Amino acid sequence: MVKNKAYQRRFYRDGIDSQDLITQEVVVCETDLFISSERDLSQAAQGIVKKYRREIEDYMRLVPEFKTSLEPLPLQSDPPDIIKSMTRASDAAGVGPMASVAGAVAEFTGKELLSYSRQIIVENGGDIFIKSDIERIVSIFAGDSLLTNRLFIRIRPQDTPIGICTSSGTVGHSLSLGKADGCVIISGDTSLADAVATAACNRVKNKKDIRTALKFALSIDGVKGALIVYKKDFGVSGKIELV
């Protein structure tokens, strides 16, 4: 796995309020998950995360460019499902496969944990997998933008499981070629949401690019909705409900 340049405390987690669920942080090397569930699943989650990290790392040893490529790559051999998911997302969005790694780990971990809990929320560096029996409200963190924590997305239980992923050109250590403070993508495929968030964010250099980046995101099959924040401006498109 790509190692973080430096650990950044995920202070936005301080505002997470899931009173009906138990919250737990699960850290395995560079993977840092915040999991909400109906009971403590820390031990189970540790094992699951280790498994998926091992599958990704094993594939990167077989295909070293999987770790560094900024463009889609063809599959080699018969890789695990998480590699296939990342590759499909990469192909659809036109970005490198590692652009979807956080969303993929969140989704694959979350889906496996559903055998222990009916409701699961897995947050992985701003990329979220949700399966919920009740309505949830997701706050949008967009760095220094005046709109940070002022935009909220309603997630209805009938729409879950769902992925909500955010990419930023101004927040965090992840590589971005754009300047959006936050690009949020909603999809039933969390790997896809992560990859498209990166691709859409790459397209935003100024506020005039918001419209074209939204159009690009919604043109990809499987994307339900998109929201882009650039400084004090934002745009929204698709099936996304602000509250």
N, C-alpha and C positions, 0 to 999 in steps of 0.2 A: 504494500500500500504506500501511497505517497505520504511522506512524513510532513506534518505541519511545521512551518518555519518557527513558530512559537505558539505556546498555548495561550488562547484568548478565553478568559472566563465568559461564559455564556450568560451574561447578566440579564438578558431578556427573559430567561427562565424564571426570574424572581417574580414576574407578574403572572405566571401561569396559575390559574385557579380551576382545579378539577376536584372539587370537594367530594364528589360522589365516587372518586377513584383514588387508588393509592399510587403515589408517584415514587419513582426510583431512578437514579442515575446509574447507567451501566457503561463502564469504560473498559475497552479492550484495546491496548496500544493507542493508535490515533483515533479510533472509533469511539465517539462519546454520545451515547443515546440518553434521552430523557423519556422514560416510558410511564404511561398512566394505564392502570389496569385495575380489575376488580379485586385482585389480591397480589401480594408481593411475588413477582416473577423474576427477581434479580438473578437467581441461580440458573434458572432455565434460559433466560435471555443471554447470560454470559456464554453458555455452551453454544447457543444458536449463532451468536455473533462470531465466535471463534470459528465455527464451521464455515460460515460464508466468507470470512476473511481468508481462511485457508484456501478455499476454492478460487478466490480472486488472485491470491498470491501465487498459487500453483500455475494458474493460467498465464500470469505475467512472466513467470519463469520460462514457460513454453513459447510465449509470444511477447517478447520484451517491449515491442512498440505499442502494445495494448496500454501500457502505463503512460506513454508520452505523446501518442499521436493526437493531433488536433483535428483529425479527419476520420470518418468511418473506416473500419477495417473489416475484411471478410473473416468469417469464423474459420477456425482451424480445428481439426480433430472433431470430437464430439464433446463439447464443453458442458459444464453444469448449467442448470436453468438460469441462474443469476447472470452468467456470462451471456447467455442467449438474449436475456431481457435487456441487458445493457447494450448489446450490439444492435438489437432492433431499434432501441431508442436513439442510439447514435445515428443509425441510417436515416431514420425519419427526420431528425433535427439537423443533420449535416454537421455534427460536431464529433469530437473524439469520444470514445467509449467511456473514459473516466469522468466525463461531464455528468454522467448519470449514476455514479457510484453511491453517493449519499442517499439518493432516493431509492435506489435498488436495495441497499442494506436495510433502510427503514421499512420498505414494503415486505421484503422476504422475511425479515425478523418479525414484523407485525403479524403477517399471515400465519406464521408458524405458532406464534403465541396465542392465536385465537382458539387453539385446542385447550388452552388453560383458562381463558377469560372471554366472555361474550363481547366485551368492549376493550379495545386496545387503541392507544394513541402512542405512536413512536415519532419522536422529533430527533432529527439528526442534522444539526447545523443549519436549521431553517427549512429543512425538507421534512414533511410530515406525512405519515400514513395514519388514517383515521378509520376506525370501525366503531360506530357509536349507536346506542339505542335511544339517545336523546339528542336534542339540538345542541350544537356547539357553536361558539363564536370565536373566530380566529382573528387576532390583532396583527396588523402588518407593521413589521419593523423595517424602516428604510433609512437607517443611519442618521445623518444630520438633517435630513429633510424635515421641514415643518409638519409634514404629514405623518411622521412616525407615530405609531400608536393612536392615530386619529382615524384610520380607516379600518373597518371591521367587516369580515366576511361571515355570513351565516351558512353553516353546514347542517343540512337536514338529515336525520337518520336514514331516510329512505334512499339518500344519494350515496351512502357509504356501503362498502369500503371505497375510499377515495384518497388521492394523493394531492397535496398542496405544497408546491416547491417554489422557493425563492432564490433568485440569483441577483447579485449586486456588483456593480463596477466600482463601488465606493466603500463597501463594508467587507471585512474578512480577508483571508489570505488566498482564496481561490482565484485562479486565473480568469480574468474577464477582459474582453477587448472593447467593452462599452463603458458608458458613464451613467447608466441608470442607477438610481439609489435603491430601487427594488423592482424586480420583475417577477410577478407571481403567476404561476400556471396551475390550473386545476385539471386533473385527469383521473380516470379510473386506473390508469397505469402510472404508478409513482416514478418509475424509472424514466418514462417518457416525459412526465411533468418536469423532472429535474433537467433532462437534456434540452428540452424546449425552452425552459427558463434561461439557461445559459445562452442558447442560440438567439433568443429574442433580446436579451440584455446586450449581447454583442452588437446589435443593430442600432442601439440608442446612443447617439453622440450629443444630441440636443433635444429640446422639447418637440421640435418638428418631426423627429423620428418616432415619436410615440405611436402615431396612427399606423405607420407602415409596419412597425414591429408587432403591433396587435394583430394586424391583418395577416402577417406571416404566421404568428402563433396559431390563430384560428384556422389557418389553411391546412394544418397538420391533423390528419385523421386520429381521433382519440382525445384531442384537446377539447375540454368543455368550456373553459373560460380563462381570461387573462386580465391582469391588472399591472400597469406599469407606472412607477413613480419616478419623476425626474425633478429634483429640487422641489419647488412648490406646485408643480403641475402633475396631473395624473390622468390616465385614460383607462377605460375598462371596456371589455367586449366579451360576448358570449354568455353562457349560463353561469353567472356569478352574481350573487345577491349581497349588496352592501347594506350595512345597518348602522 
